[in-house]
Amino acid sequence: MIYTLGQIIETKKPHVCGNSSWEITRTGVDIKIKCVQCGREIMISKIELDKKIKNK
């Protein structure tokens, strides 16, 4: 999947805060995503992210 800055993605499993929406804030070999509700940011590889998002 191709990711763009500012794109909102939905994960299969919700974050600890109860939200499953994440915003893409950095792309490259690793992708930085930010929780829309609580603002927590994490770095994750593209391969791992592909497994964790809902397919639309």
Jmol script that loads the backbone (N, CA, C; Angstrom):
load data "model"
ATOM      1  N   MET A   1       0.846  -1.182   0.000  1.00  0.00           N
ATOM      2  CA  MET A   1       0.000   0.000   0.000  1.00  0.00           C
ATOM      3  C   MET A   1       0.887   1.239   0.000  1.00  0.00           C
ATOM      4  N   ILE A   2       0.421   2.287  -0.637  1.00  0.00           N
ATOM      5  CA  ILE A   2       1.154   3.551  -0.685  1.00  0.00           C
ATOM      6  C   ILE A   2       0.550   4.495   0.357  1.00  0.00           C
ATOM      7  N   TYR A   3       1.419   5.078   1.173  1.00  0.00           N
ATOM      8  CA  TYR A   3       0.986   5.982   2.234  1.00  0.00           C
ATOM      9  C   TYR A   3       1.402   7.406   1.898  1.00  0.00           C
ATOM     10  N   THR A   4       0.549   8.378   2.233  1.00  0.00           N
ATOM     11  CA  THR A   4       0.857   9.785   2.009  1.00  0.00           C
ATOM     12  C   THR A   4       0.756  10.544   3.332  1.00  0.00           C
ATOM     13  N   LEU A   5       1.465  11.661   3.415  1.00  0.00           N
ATOM     14  CA  LEU A   5       1.430  12.483   4.627  1.00  0.00           C
ATOM     15  C   LEU A   5       0.018  13.001   4.869  1.00  0.00           C
ATOM     16  N   GLY A   6      -0.415  12.956   6.106  1.00  0.00           N
ATOM     17  CA  GLY A   6      -1.732  13.448   6.477  1.00  0.00           C
ATOM     18  C   GLY A   6      -2.857  12.447   6.283  1.00  0.00           C
ATOM     19  N   GLN A   7      -2.556  11.299   5.706  1.00  0.00           N
ATOM     20  CA  GLN A   7      -3.568  10.264   5.481  1.00  0.00           C
ATOM     21  C   GLN A   7      -4.000   9.667   6.821  1.00  0.00           C
ATOM     22  N   ILE A   8      -5.293   9.438   6.984  1.00  0.00           N
ATOM     23  CA  ILE A   8      -5.833   8.812   8.193  1.00  0.00           C
ATOM     24  C   ILE A   8      -6.078   7.336   7.880  1.00  0.00           C
ATOM     25  N   ILE A   9      -5.538   6.461   8.737  1.00  0.00           N
ATOM     26  CA  ILE A   9      -5.716   5.022   8.557  1.00  0.00           C
ATOM     27  C   ILE A   9      -6.414   4.440   9.781  1.00  0.00           C
ATOM     28  N   GLU A  10      -7.075   3.318   9.603  1.00  0.00           N
ATOM     29  CA  GLU A  10      -7.766   2.615  10.685  1.00  0.00           C
ATOM     30  C   GLU A  10      -7.035   1.304  10.952  1.00  0.00           C
ATOM     31  N   THR A  11      -6.724   1.036  12.224  1.00  0.00           N
ATOM     32  CA  THR A  11      -6.072  -0.222  12.583  1.00  0.00           C
ATOM     33  C   THR A  11      -7.115  -1.249  13.009  1.00  0.00           C
ATOM     34  N   LYS A  12      -6.736  -2.529  12.906  1.00  0.00           N
ATOM     35  CA  LYS A  12      -7.634  -3.613  13.301  1.00  0.00           C
ATOM     36  C   LYS A  12      -7.872  -3.592  14.807  1.00  0.00           C
ATOM     37  N   LYS A  13      -6.810  -3.343  15.560  1.00  0.00           N
ATOM     38  CA  LYS A  13      -6.877  -3.350  17.022  1.00  0.00           C
ATOM     39  C   LYS A  13      -6.774  -1.907  17.528  1.00  0.00           C
ATOM     40  N   PRO A  14      -7.661  -1.476  18.426  1.00  0.00           N
ATOM     41  CA  PRO A  14      -7.593  -0.093  18.915  1.00  0.00           C
ATOM     42  C   PRO A  14      -6.387   0.156  19.824  1.00  0.00           C
ATOM     43  N   HIS A  15      -5.994   1.418  19.900  1.00  0.00           N
ATOM     44  CA  HIS A  15      -4.925   1.873  20.788  1.00  0.00           C
ATOM     45  C   HIS A  15      -5.433   1.805  22.229  1.00  0.00           C
ATOM     46  N   VAL A  16      -4.558   1.939  23.180  1.00  0.00           N
ATOM     47  CA  VAL A  16      -4.922   1.881  24.602  1.00  0.00           C
ATOM     48  C   VAL A  16      -5.992   2.921  24.953  1.00  0.00           C
ATOM     49  N   CYS A  17      -5.955   4.069  24.285  1.00  0.00           N
ATOM     50  CA  CYS A  17      -6.930   5.130  24.558  1.00  0.00           C
ATOM     51  C   CYS A  17      -8.315   4.807  23.992  1.00  0.00           C
ATOM     52  N   GLY A  18      -8.439   3.729  23.218  1.00  0.00           N
ATOM     53  CA  GLY A  18      -9.729   3.321  22.675  1.00  0.00           C
ATOM     54  C   GLY A  18      -9.974   3.738  21.239  1.00  0.00           C
ATOM     55  N   ASN A  19      -9.050   4.469  20.647  1.00  0.00           N
ATOM     56  CA  ASN A  19      -9.194   4.960  19.283  1.00  0.00           C
ATOM     57  C   ASN A  19      -8.429   4.060  18.315  1.00  0.00           C
ATOM     58  N   SER A  20      -8.944   3.905  17.097  1.00  0.00           N
ATOM     59  CA  SER A  20      -8.227   3.105  16.101  1.00  0.00           C
ATOM     60  C   SER A  20      -7.859   3.921  14.865  1.00  0.00           C
ATOM     61  N   SER A  21      -7.957   5.252  14.952  1.00  0.00           N
ATOM     62  CA  SER A  21      -7.586   6.134  13.842  1.00  0.00           C
ATOM     63  C   SER A  21      -6.197   6.710  14.070  1.00  0.00           C
ATOM     64  N   TRP A  22      -5.357   6.644  13.031  1.00  0.00           N
ATOM     65  CA  TRP A  22      -3.988   7.144  13.093  1.00  0.00           C
ATOM     66  C   TRP A  22      -3.719   8.025  11.886  1.00  0.00           C
ATOM     67  N   GLU A  23      -2.899   9.063  12.080  1.00  0.00           N
ATOM     68  CA  GLU A  23      -2.507   9.959  10.996  1.00  0.00           C
ATOM     69  C   GLU A  23      -1.050   9.691  10.637  1.00  0.00           C
ATOM     70  N   ILE A  24      -0.751   9.618   9.340  1.00  0.00           N
ATOM     71  CA  ILE A  24       0.617   9.425   8.866  1.00  0.00           C
ATOM     72  C   ILE A  24       1.338  10.774   8.966  1.00  0.00           C
ATOM     73  N   THR A  25       2.446  10.828   9.719  1.00  0.00           N
ATOM     74  CA  THR A  25       3.191  12.078   9.875  1.00  0.00           C
ATOM     75  C   THR A  25       4.567  12.037   9.225  1.00  0.00           C
ATOM     76  N   ARG A  26       5.058  10.849   8.855  1.00  0.00           N
ATOM     77  CA  ARG A  26       6.358  10.722   8.190  1.00  0.00           C
ATOM     78  C   ARG A  26       6.360   9.428   7.390  1.00  0.00           C
ATOM     79  N   THR A  27       6.923   9.489   6.185  1.00  0.00           N
ATOM     80  CA  THR A  27       7.032   8.290   5.361  1.00  0.00           C
ATOM     81  C   THR A  27       8.492   8.039   5.016  1.00  0.00           C
ATOM     82  N   GLY A  28       8.776   6.871   4.537  1.00  0.00           N
ATOM     83  CA  GLY A  28      10.136   6.460   4.190  1.00  0.00           C
ATOM     84  C   GLY A  28      10.241   4.966   4.405  1.00  0.00           C
ATOM     85  N   VAL A  29      11.419   4.497   4.806  1.00  0.00           N
ATOM     86  CA  VAL A  29      11.584   3.078   5.113  1.00  0.00           C
ATOM     87  C   VAL A  29      10.681   2.714   6.284  1.00  0.00           C
ATOM     88  N   ASP A  30      10.695   3.548   7.308  1.00  0.00           N
ATOM     89  CA  ASP A  30       9.773   3.407   8.435  1.00  0.00           C
ATOM     90  C   ASP A  30       8.734   4.509   8.331  1.00  0.00           C
ATOM     91  N   ILE A  31       7.572   4.270   8.908  1.00  0.00           N
ATOM     92  CA  ILE A  31       6.486   5.244   8.863  1.00  0.00           C
ATOM     93  C   ILE A  31       6.161   5.673  10.282  1.00  0.00           C
ATOM     94  N   LYS A  32       5.993   6.981  10.475  1.00  0.00           N
ATOM     95  CA  LYS A  32       5.608   7.511  11.787  1.00  0.00           C
ATOM     96  C   LYS A  32       4.112   7.791  11.745  1.00  0.00           C
ATOM     97  N   ILE A  33       3.402   7.218  12.721  1.00  0.00           N
ATOM     98  CA  ILE A  33       1.964   7.445  12.810  1.00  0.00           C
ATOM     99  C   ILE A  33       1.627   8.066  14.164  1.00  0.00           C
ATOM    100  N   LYS A  34       0.574   8.877  14.166  1.00  0.00           N
ATOM    101  CA  LYS A  34       0.166   9.606  15.370  1.00  0.00           C
ATOM    102  C   LYS A  34      -1.300   9.289  15.653  1.00  0.00           C
ATOM    103  N   CYS A  35      -1.589   8.915  16.893  1.00  0.00           N
ATOM    104  CA  CYS A  35      -2.965   8.630  17.300  1.00  0.00           C
ATOM    105  C   CYS A  35      -3.777   9.925  17.216  1.00  0.00           C
ATOM    106  N   VAL A  36      -4.918   9.862  16.558  1.00  0.00           N
ATOM    107  CA  VAL A  36      -5.744  11.052  16.365  1.00  0.00           C
ATOM    108  C   VAL A  36      -6.329  11.541  17.688  1.00  0.00           C
ATOM    109  N   GLN A  37      -6.644  10.636  18.603  1.00  0.00           N
ATOM    110  CA  GLN A  37      -7.289  11.013  19.865  1.00  0.00           C
ATOM    111  C   GLN A  37      -6.299  11.514  20.912  1.00  0.00           C
ATOM    112  N   CYS A  38      -5.253  10.739  21.217  1.00  0.00           N
ATOM    113  CA  CYS A  38      -4.371  11.103  22.333  1.00  0.00           C
ATOM    114  C   CYS A  38      -3.050  11.741  21.893  1.00  0.00           C
ATOM    115  N   GLY A  39      -2.697  11.648  20.600  1.00  0.00           N
ATOM    116  CA  GLY A  39      -1.486  12.290  20.106  1.00  0.00           C
ATOM    117  C   GLY A  39      -0.217  11.468  20.231  1.00  0.00           C
ATOM    118  N   ARG A  40      -0.299  10.237  20.698  1.00  0.00           N
ATOM    119  CA  ARG A  40       0.877   9.359  20.830  1.00  0.00           C
ATOM    120  C   ARG A  40       1.439   9.051  19.444  1.00  0.00           C
ATOM    121  N   GLU A  41       2.768   9.154  19.293  1.00  0.00           N
ATOM    122  CA  GLU A  41       3.422   8.880  18.020  1.00  0.00           C
ATOM    123  C   GLU A  41       4.288   7.635  18.124  1.00  0.00           C
ATOM    124  N   ILE A  42       4.244   6.801  17.083  1.00  0.00           N
ATOM    125  CA  ILE A  42       5.103   5.624  17.030  1.00  0.00           C
ATOM    126  C   ILE A  42       5.698   5.487  15.634  1.00  0.00           C
ATOM    127  N   MET A  43       6.870   4.834  15.570  1.00  0.00           N
ATOM    128  CA  MET A  43       7.516   4.502  14.300  1.00  0.00           C
ATOM    129  C   MET A  43       7.280   3.022  14.053  1.00  0.00           C
ATOM    130  N   ILE A  44       6.922   2.679  12.827  1.00  0.00           N
ATOM    131  CA  ILE A  44       6.633   1.293  12.475  1.00  0.00           C
ATOM    132  C   ILE A  44       7.065   1.055  11.030  1.00  0.00           C
ATOM    133  N   SER A  45       7.512  -0.149  10.735  1.00  0.00           N
ATOM    134  CA  SER A  45       7.931  -0.454   9.364  1.00  0.00           C
ATOM    135  C   SER A  45       6.694  -0.604   8.476  1.00  0.00           C
ATOM    136  N   LYS A  46       6.888  -0.412   7.169  1.00  0.00           N
ATOM    137  CA  LYS A  46       5.775  -0.534   6.230  1.00  0.00           C
ATOM    138  C   LYS A  46       5.160  -1.930   6.272  1.00  0.00           C
ATOM    139  N   ILE A  47       5.997  -2.943   6.386  1.00  0.00           N
ATOM    140  CA  ILE A  47       5.513  -4.329   6.398  1.00  0.00           C
ATOM    141  C   ILE A  47       4.611  -4.574   7.608  1.00  0.00           C
ATOM    142  N   GLU A  48       5.044  -4.112   8.788  1.00  0.00           N
ATOM    143  CA  GLU A  48       4.234  -4.274   9.998  1.00  0.00           C
ATOM    144  C   GLU A  48       2.932  -3.483   9.895  1.00  0.00           C
ATOM    145  N   LEU A  49       3.011  -2.265   9.357  1.00  0.00           N
ATOM    146  CA  LEU A  49       1.818  -1.428   9.231  1.00  0.00           C
ATOM    147  C   LEU A  49       0.808  -2.057   8.277  1.00  0.00           C
ATOM    148  N   ASP A  50       1.285  -2.648   7.181  1.00  0.00           N
ATOM    149  CA  ASP A  50       0.384  -3.322   6.236  1.00  0.00           C
ATOM    150  C   ASP A  50      -0.409  -4.426   6.921  1.00  0.00           C
ATOM    151  N   LYS A  51       0.205  -5.109   7.873  1.00  0.00           N
ATOM    152  CA  LYS A  51      -0.469  -6.191   8.592  1.00  0.00           C
ATOM    153  C   LYS A  51      -1.491  -5.663   9.598  1.00  0.00           C
ATOM    154  N   LYS A  52      -1.256  -4.461  10.139  1.00  0.00           N
ATOM    155  CA  LYS A  52      -2.083  -3.940  11.231  1.00  0.00           C
ATOM    156  C   LYS A  52      -3.279  -3.103  10.787  1.00  0.00           C
ATOM    157  N   ILE A  53      -3.301  -2.637   9.526  1.00  0.00           N
ATOM    158  CA  ILE A  53      -4.408  -1.778   9.102  1.00  0.00           C
ATOM    159  C   ILE A  53      -5.568  -2.589   8.554  1.00  0.00           C
ATOM    160  N   LYS A  54      -6.757  -1.980   8.610  1.00  0.00           N
ATOM    161  CA  LYS A  54      -7.952  -2.601   8.037  1.00  0.00           C
ATOM    162  C   LYS A  54      -7.889  -2.439   6.528  1.00  0.00           C
ATOM    163  N   ASN A  55      -8.228  -3.483   5.811  1.00  0.00           N
ATOM    164  CA  ASN A  55      -8.270  -3.410   4.350  1.00  0.00           C
ATOM    165  C   ASN A  55      -9.605  -2.831   3.923  1.00  0.00           C
ATOM    166  N   LYS A  56      -9.545  -1.818   3.059  1.00  0.00           N
ATOM    167  CA  LYS A  56     -10.781  -1.169   2.599  1.00  0.00           C
ATOM    168  C   LYS A  56     -11.022  -1.481   1.155  1.00  0.00           C
TER     169      LYS A  56
END
end "model"
wireframe off; spacefill off
backbone 0.3
color backbone group
